[in-house]
Amino acid sequence: MRYPDNFLKSTCTALFFFIFTCYHLPAQAKLVIAQGGAAGHLMAHNLPSVTLAVAMEADIIKMDLVLSRDNEVIVFGSPTLDRGTDVAEIFPTRAREDGQFYVLDFSLDEIRQLTLRDPAGRFPADLHPRLTIPTFGEELSLIRSLEKSLNKQISIAVKITQPWFHHKEERDISVPVLTILQKYGYGMQNDDTFLLSYDAAELQRIAKNLLPEKQMYIKLVQLIEANDGRETMSKEWDEWVSYNYDWMFSNTGIRSLATSVAAIGLPKNMLVDSQGQLKLGNFVKNAHQLGTLIFTFPIQKDDPTRPPFAKSFEEELEFFYFTVGVDGVITDFCGEAVRYLRNRVETLQQPLQEPLQETSQIQEREEPVDPQAATVGNDPLQLTIPLGYEKKE
């Protein structure tokens, strides 16, 4: 449906598109989100890895995006090229004063000269093909071609990497990302297209301004990290400081998020402790009551961060999917995760475990979440309800 220009410019139009971005998948769906393709087999963020992840039937292909010097959107997992490529060998004099090689300092032609390397050391160089960094458009073109040849829809999740850093460098990554998505036919009403970011302010800008302007429909995902991280930084008194995500875990905060995002993604060690006890009370349950999905990461094979109560990759998947109750996991090993879910459906003869609930002591002090009381906006100063793990005075 196409609306008149004057209507699109109205506040009602902006509100319509803003609310539509909150369209959610069923909370009971269990999703396998392939990190950069089949990254556990062919490294992340390259065309063969994406093809393999599609062949392994991952539910969603996740791509991390950054800008080059000449404003090309490339698929790469970091704003710096140091750990993931041979840039120091090919362009040894191009590091900044901090010793790092920034994607924003290299043209697309220069980036095409680089060879991907695996920071995890899984793949010996002499046994691995030369893999290069694709552009966002090239990866979407591949996915659209695979959709046509396989006669299936392939869902994608695109992560806008460190918008704050791009803005600091007087660059805007969000607009070209949305432009390319629209060029390849994404952002239509029935798409399962996700856009992820750690930057809450940038997600608000995308939801309230950019999507309505482009008449696009995309499910937004708020990513969360530790408060001392660098994925989101804000400028205070002329210094860049790490963003504080604590407000998002309050009832007011989660209601606020639910008005603009379809899902929340956070590390597994934020959800549970080493003994498998919930650290955020009814956070997952409350998110589901508000129609918001929960994704977690990283869940990998041979993972040194695997909690001691999970003895294998499969046990960890079982715990987070069906005990904690998350809706999706982001993993390098999408094929193994898909196989686990299929085998579980075929072999499990008993009812699924109920998601963990917080202890009765905490339940007594937790205020119920009213989906009708969702607060439009994103104002940490209005946080009047304590975090689930805080005591009331």
Backbone torsions as a table, in degrees:
resi	resn	phi	psi	omega
1	MET	NA	135.3	178.4
2	ARG	-113.3	131.4	-176.6
3	TYR	-98.8	153.1	175.3
4	PRO	-59.8	149.1	-177.0
5	ASP	-57.7	-42.1	-177.5
6	ASN	-66.5	-31.2	177.9
7	PHE	-71.2	-38.8	179.8
8	LEU	-63.8	-27.8	-178.4
9	LYS	-82.6	-8.4	-175.7
10	SER	-79.7	162.7	176.9
11	THR	-62.3	-35.3	179.9
12	CYS	-61.2	-39.6	179.9
13	THR	-64.9	-46.5	178.9
14	ALA	-57.8	-42.3	-179.5
15	LEU	-65.6	-39.9	179.7
16	PHE	-59.0	-50.2	-179.5
17	PHE	-67.0	-35.5	179.3
18	PHE	-61.4	-45.4	-179.8
19	ILE	-69.5	-35.9	-176.8
20	PHE	-64.2	-29.0	178.2
21	THR	-65.0	-13.2	-179.9
22	CYS	-88.0	4.4	177.1
23	TYR	-59.2	132.7	-171.4
24	HIS	-121.4	153.8	169.0
25	LEU	-78.8	159.9	176.4
26	PRO	-58.7	138.2	-175.4
27	ALA	-66.1	-20.6	-176.3
28	GLN	-83.0	-9.6	179.2
29	ALA	-63.7	138.7	176.2
30	LYS	-111.2	113.7	-170.7
31	LEU	-107.7	141.9	171.6
32	VAL	-108.0	116.0	-176.8
33	ILE	-107.1	113.9	-174.8
34	ALA	-80.9	115.1	-178.6
35	GLN	-73.3	105.4	178.0
36	GLY	65.2	24.1	-173.5
37	GLY	94.1	-155.5	178.2
38	ALA	-83.1	67.7	-170.3
39	ALA	-64.2	-24.6	178.6
40	GLY	-74.2	-9.2	-176.8
41	HIS	-118.6	-33.9	-178.1
42	LEU	-134.3	29.9	-175.1
43	MET	63.1	169.9	-175.6
44	ALA	-93.9	154.8	167.3
45	HIS	61.5	60.1	170.3
46	ASN	-152.8	161.4	-171.9
47	LEU	-66.1	-43.5	176.9
48	PRO	-61.0	-36.1	179.8
49	SER	-66.1	-39.3	176.6
50	VAL	-63.7	-44.3	179.2
51	THR	-59.9	-41.8	179.6
52	LEU	-66.1	-39.6	178.5
53	ALA	-63.8	-37.7	176.0
54	VAL	-64.8	-42.7	178.3
55	ALA	-63.1	-32.6	178.0
56	MET	-80.4	-1.2	174.1
57	GLU	64.7	40.0	170.3
58	ALA	-61.2	147.4	-179.2
59	ASP	-71.6	-37.9	-175.5
60	ILE	-139.9	136.5	174.7
61	ILE	-99.5	120.0	-178.4
62	LYS	-98.4	132.6	177.8
63	MET	-125.0	135.9	175.0
64	ASP	-100.3	136.3	-170.4
65	LEU	-123.3	141.2	173.7
66	VAL	-141.8	165.0	-179.5
67	LEU	-100.6	142.7	172.4
68	SER	-88.2	176.8	-179.5
69	ARG	-61.5	-35.0	-178.5
70	ASP	-98.1	29.4	172.1
71	ASN	65.1	24.5	172.4
72	GLU	-87.2	134.4	176.3
73	VAL	-85.1	119.5	179.0
74	ILE	-113.7	160.5	-179.3
75	VAL	-99.4	106.1	-178.1
76	PHE	-158.0	148.3	-169.9
77	GLY	-87.1	5.0	-175.7
78	SER	-153.4	151.7	174.5
79	PRO	-72.8	-9.5	176.9
80	THR	-117.7	150.4	-173.4
81	LEU	-97.3	-2.5	-167.9
82	ASP	-56.8	-58.0	-170.1
83	ARG	-78.1	-24.2	-172.3
84	GLY	-103.0	-0.1	-178.5
85	THR	-144.9	178.2	176.0
86	ASP	-96.0	30.9	-174.4
87	VAL	-58.6	-36.1	-178.4
88	ALA	-65.7	-24.8	178.3
89	GLU	-85.4	-36.4	-176.3
90	ILE	-82.4	-39.0	-179.1
91	PHE	-129.2	68.8	-172.3
92	PRO	-65.2	-19.0	-175.4
93	THR	-100.8	9.8	-170.8
94	ARG	-102.9	12.6	177.8
95	ALA	-76.1	151.9	172.9
96	ARG	-80.2	-178.9	-176.9
97	GLU	-60.1	-27.1	179.2
98	ASP	-82.0	2.9	177.0
99	GLY	86.0	1.8	-177.2
100	GLN	-104.3	154.5	-178.5
101	PHE	-106.3	110.9	-173.0
102	TYR	-93.2	136.7	178.7
103	VAL	-55.0	-38.3	-178.1
104	LEU	-62.8	-14.0	-179.9
105	ASP	-94.6	1.1	-175.3
106	PHE	-123.7	139.2	175.6
107	SER	-76.9	165.7	178.4
108	LEU	-61.5	-40.2	178.9
109	ASP	-59.8	-38.7	179.0
110	GLU	-70.9	-39.6	-180.0
111	ILE	-64.2	-33.2	179.2
112	ARG	-66.3	-17.2	178.8
113	GLN	-81.1	-10.6	-175.2
114	LEU	-86.6	153.4	176.0
115	THR	-112.5	134.1	178.3
116	LEU	-68.5	142.2	173.7
117	ARG	-129.1	149.1	-176.6
118	ASP	-92.2	111.9	179.4
119	PRO	-61.4	-27.3	-178.7
120	ALA	-78.4	-10.8	178.0
121	GLY	70.7	24.8	-179.7
122	ARG	-74.8	-27.3	-169.2
123	PHE	-118.8	110.2	175.5
124	PRO	-60.6	135.2	-174.8
125	ALA	-60.0	-34.9	-176.6
126	ASP	-76.3	-9.5	179.8
127	LEU	-113.2	9.1	-174.0
128	HIS	-122.6	138.9	177.9
129	PRO	-68.2	159.6	176.2
130	ARG	-73.8	119.5	179.0
131	LEU	-116.0	142.1	-175.0
132	THR	-123.6	169.9	-178.0
133	ILE	-84.5	123.2	177.4
134	PRO	-89.3	162.5	168.6
135	THR	-81.3	162.1	177.1
136	PHE	-60.4	-42.9	179.8
137	GLY	-62.3	-40.3	178.7
138	GLU	-63.2	-40.3	-179.4
139	GLU	-69.6	-40.3	177.2
140	LEU	-66.6	-37.6	177.3
141	SER	-61.2	-42.2	176.9
142	LEU	-61.1	-46.3	-178.1
143	ILE	-63.8	-42.3	177.6
144	ARG	-63.1	-37.7	178.0
145	SER	-66.5	-40.7	178.1
146	LEU	-65.8	-38.3	176.8
147	GLU	-58.7	-42.8	-177.9
148	LYS	-68.5	-45.1	-176.4
149	SER	-72.7	-31.5	-178.9
150	LEU	-95.0	-8.7	-179.5
151	ASN	56.8	50.5	-179.8
152	LYS	-148.5	156.5	175.6
153	GLN	-90.2	136.0	179.0
154	ILE	-116.9	114.2	-179.0
155	SER	-80.6	148.4	-179.5
156	ILE	-128.6	156.4	172.6
157	ALA	-133.4	121.0	-178.1
158	VAL	-111.0	130.4	179.5
159	LYS	-104.1	123.2	174.1
160	ILE	-84.0	113.3	-172.6
161	THR	-83.8	121.4	173.0
162	GLN	44.9	65.8	175.4
163	PRO	-55.0	-33.8	-179.0
164	TRP	-60.0	-39.8	-178.9
165	PHE	-68.3	-41.2	177.7
166	HIS	-63.2	-42.0	177.7
167	HIS	-64.1	-39.5	178.2
168	LYS	-58.9	-34.6	178.8
169	GLU	-90.0	14.2	-179.9
170	GLU	60.2	42.4	177.5
171	ARG	-127.9	152.0	179.7
172	ASP	-122.7	110.2	-178.0
173	ILE	-86.5	-27.2	-172.7
174	SER	-66.1	-43.9	-177.0
175	VAL	-61.6	-51.1	179.0
176	PRO	-64.2	-31.6	177.1
177	VAL	-63.1	-47.5	179.5
178	LEU	-65.5	-36.5	178.8
179	THR	-62.1	-42.6	179.7
180	ILE	-69.4	-41.2	176.8
181	LEU	-57.5	-45.1	-179.3
182	GLN	-65.3	-38.8	179.2
183	LYS	-57.9	-37.4	-178.1
184	TYR	-94.7	15.1	171.4
185	GLY	85.6	15.9	177.6
186	TYR	-92.2	160.9	179.1
187	GLY	91.9	14.7	175.4
188	MET	-81.7	170.0	-169.5
189	GLN	-60.7	-37.1	-174.3
190	ASN	-99.8	12.0	-179.2
191	ASP	-70.9	145.0	164.9
192	ASP	-102.4	65.1	179.6
193	THR	-106.5	127.3	-178.4
194	PHE	-111.4	143.8	172.7
195	LEU	-124.2	123.2	-173.8
196	LEU	-111.7	146.5	172.9
197	SER	-161.8	149.2	171.4
198	TYR	-80.5	-12.7	-171.0
199	ASP	-92.7	102.9	-177.5
200	ALA	-63.2	-39.7	-179.2
201	ALA	-65.3	-38.6	179.3
202	GLU	-68.7	-37.5	176.8
203	LEU	-64.2	-38.4	176.4
204	GLN	-63.5	-41.6	178.3
205	ARG	-62.4	-42.8	179.8
206	ILE	-64.3	-45.0	-176.9
207	ALA	-67.1	-43.8	-172.1
208	LYS	-87.8	-27.9	-173.7
209	ASN	-116.5	-57.5	-169.2
210	LEU	-71.5	-44.9	179.7
211	LEU	-64.0	-45.8	176.2
212	PRO	-60.1	-40.1	179.9
213	GLU	-60.1	-37.6	-176.8
214	LYS	-95.5	1.1	-177.5
215	GLN	52.6	49.5	-178.6
216	MET	-114.4	153.6	178.8
217	TYR	-123.7	110.0	-178.9
218	ILE	-137.1	139.2	178.0
219	LYS	-82.6	123.4	-177.8
220	LEU	-94.3	147.2	-178.9
221	VAL	-129.2	121.4	176.4
222	GLN	-87.0	115.5	174.3
223	LEU	-90.0	147.4	-178.4
224	ILE	-129.0	139.0	173.9
225	GLU	-132.0	-178.0	176.5
226	ALA	-64.4	153.8	-175.5
227	ASN	-69.0	-10.6	178.2
228	ASP	-102.4	14.6	-178.6
229	GLY	-80.3	178.7	-177.7
230	ARG	-119.6	5.5	-179.3
231	GLU	-65.7	-33.9	174.0
232	THR	-130.7	128.1	177.7
233	MET	-126.9	150.4	176.1
234	SER	-130.8	152.0	-175.9
235	LYS	-92.9	121.3	177.8
236	GLU	-131.4	122.1	179.8
237	TRP	52.7	45.8	176.5
238	ASP	66.9	16.4	175.3
239	GLU	-127.1	143.8	178.0
240	TRP	-87.8	122.5	-178.0
241	VAL	-124.3	156.1	-179.0
242	SER	-67.5	147.2	-179.2
243	TYR	-76.6	144.5	178.2
244	ASN	-103.3	117.2	-175.5
245	TYR	-93.8	2.7	-171.0
246	ASP	-56.6	-35.8	-176.2
247	TRP	-61.1	-24.0	-176.6
248	MET	-69.4	-19.0	-176.2
249	PHE	-92.0	-4.5	175.2
250	SER	-80.2	163.5	177.4
251	ASN	-61.9	-40.4	177.0
252	THR	-63.6	-41.8	-178.7
253	GLY	-64.2	-44.7	-178.0
254	ILE	-69.5	-32.5	173.9
255	ARG	-63.8	-42.2	179.6
256	SER	-61.9	-45.1	178.7
257	LEU	-61.5	-39.6	-176.1
258	ALA	-63.7	-18.1	178.1
259	THR	-77.8	-14.4	-174.5
260	SER	-132.8	-14.3	-177.8
261	VAL	-121.4	151.4	177.0
262	ALA	-89.4	-21.8	-176.1
263	ALA	-154.2	160.0	174.4
264	ILE	-124.1	131.3	178.3
265	GLY	-117.7	130.8	-178.9
266	LEU	-148.5	154.9	-178.5
267	PRO	-61.6	149.8	-177.4
268	LYS	-63.5	-31.0	-178.9
269	ASN	-74.1	-6.6	170.8
270	MET	-84.7	-24.3	-176.5
271	LEU	-83.2	-42.1	-175.9
272	VAL	-137.2	157.9	175.6
273	ASP	-90.7	-175.2	-175.5
274	SER	-67.4	-15.4	178.7
275	GLN	-97.8	2.3	178.8
276	GLY	84.3	18.1	178.5
277	GLN	-95.4	140.2	179.9
278	LEU	-61.9	135.6	178.2
279	LYS	-99.1	-15.7	-174.7
280	LEU	-118.3	24.3	176.3
281	GLY	58.6	-129.5	-176.6
282	ASN	-90.5	27.6	-175.7
283	PHE	-56.9	-48.8	-178.8
284	VAL	-64.8	-45.5	179.4
285	LYS	-60.9	-45.3	-179.4
286	ASN	-64.2	-39.3	177.4
287	ALA	-60.7	-42.8	179.9
288	HIS	-65.4	-37.2	177.6
289	GLN	-61.3	-29.9	179.4
290	LEU	-91.5	5.4	178.0
291	GLY	79.7	22.0	-176.1
292	THR	-108.8	131.3	179.0
293	LEU	-78.7	157.2	174.7
294	ILE	-122.5	124.9	174.1
295	PHE	-110.7	150.4	176.1
296	THR	-136.5	164.9	-176.2
297	PHE	-167.9	163.8	-13.9
298	PRO	-89.2	144.0	172.0
299	ILE	-124.5	108.5	-170.3
300	GLN	-130.0	162.6	171.3
301	LYS	-76.1	146.4	179.1
302	ASP	50.8	44.3	-175.1
303	ASP	-90.6	119.5	178.1
304	PRO	-65.9	-16.6	179.0
305	THR	-91.1	5.2	179.5
306	ARG	-63.6	130.9	-179.9
307	PRO	-64.1	149.4	-173.8
308	PRO	-63.3	-21.8	-178.9
309	PHE	-78.3	-11.6	177.6
310	ALA	-108.2	116.6	-173.6
311	LYS	-88.5	-7.5	-177.1
312	SER	-153.8	169.6	175.4
313	PHE	-57.7	-43.7	-178.4
314	GLU	-66.9	-39.8	178.3
315	GLU	-65.1	-36.6	178.6
316	GLU	-68.2	-41.1	175.1
317	LEU	-60.1	-46.0	179.3
318	GLU	-56.9	-44.4	-176.3
319	PHE	-65.2	-49.1	-174.7
320	PHE	-75.1	-37.3	178.3
321	TYR	-67.4	-48.6	-164.4
322	PHE	-112.9	-12.4	174.3
323	THR	-102.8	-52.7	174.0
324	VAL	-70.0	-37.2	175.9
325	GLY	93.5	22.8	178.5
326	VAL	-68.7	157.3	-177.3
327	ASP	-94.4	-22.7	-179.1
328	GLY	-154.5	149.6	173.5
329	VAL	-120.3	142.0	176.2
330	ILE	-99.7	119.7	-171.6
331	THR	-144.6	152.0	172.6
332	ASP	-75.9	-19.3	-172.1
333	PHE	-111.4	65.6	-174.5
334	CYS	-66.1	-38.0	-178.6
335	GLY	-61.7	-43.6	179.4
336	GLU	-66.3	-37.4	179.1
337	ALA	-68.1	-40.8	176.9
338	VAL	-62.0	-44.0	-179.9
339	ARG	-63.1	-40.4	178.0
340	TYR	-59.6	-47.8	-178.8
341	LEU	-62.8	-39.8	179.3
342	ARG	-67.0	-43.8	179.1
343	ASN	-63.3	-35.6	-179.3
344	ARG	-64.9	-42.3	178.8
345	VAL	-61.7	-39.1	-176.3
346	GLU	-74.9	-31.9	-170.5
347	THR	-108.1	-22.5	-175.1
348	LEU	-71.4	124.5	-177.5
349	GLN	-108.6	-4.6	-177.7
350	GLN	-113.7	157.3	-179.9
351	PRO	-59.6	151.9	177.0
352	LEU	-63.9	146.8	175.5
353	GLN	-64.4	145.2	174.3
354	GLU	-72.5	141.2	176.2
355	PRO	-55.8	147.4	180.0
356	LEU	-58.8	138.9	171.8
357	GLN	-111.6	152.1	177.6
358	GLU	-71.9	164.9	-175.2
359	THR	-64.2	158.3	-177.1
360	SER	-59.5	-32.5	-179.8
361	GLN	-62.1	-42.4	180.0
362	ILE	-74.1	-36.0	-179.6
363	GLN	-59.7	-33.5	-178.9
364	GLU	-66.0	-29.6	-177.6
365	ARG	-100.6	-3.6	180.0
366	GLU	-83.7	128.9	177.1
367	GLU	-83.0	134.9	-178.4
368	PRO	-63.8	148.7	178.9
369	VAL	-89.8	126.8	177.9
370	ASP	-102.8	109.2	-178.4
371	PRO	-57.7	-26.0	-179.7
372	GLN	-77.0	-10.9	-176.1
373	ALA	-97.5	18.2	-177.5
374	ALA	-57.8	134.0	-178.5
375	THR	-97.3	118.8	177.8
376	VAL	-72.6	134.1	178.4
377	GLY	117.9	-173.2	-175.0
378	ASN	-151.4	76.6	-173.2
379	ASP	-123.5	98.4	-179.8
380	PRO	-59.3	-22.7	-177.9
381	LEU	-70.0	-14.0	-179.8
382	GLN	-94.7	11.5	-177.0
383	LEU	-72.6	106.8	-179.2
384	THR	-112.2	-7.6	-178.7
385	ILE	-107.2	131.4	-176.0
386	PRO	-68.9	158.4	173.7
387	LEU	-60.9	156.5	-175.9
388	GLY	-61.4	-25.5	-177.3
389	TYR	-102.5	8.7	177.4
390	GLU	-96.6	149.8	174.9
391	LYS	-89.0	141.5	173.2
392	LYS	-76.1	146.7	177.9
393	GLU	-75.7	NA	NA
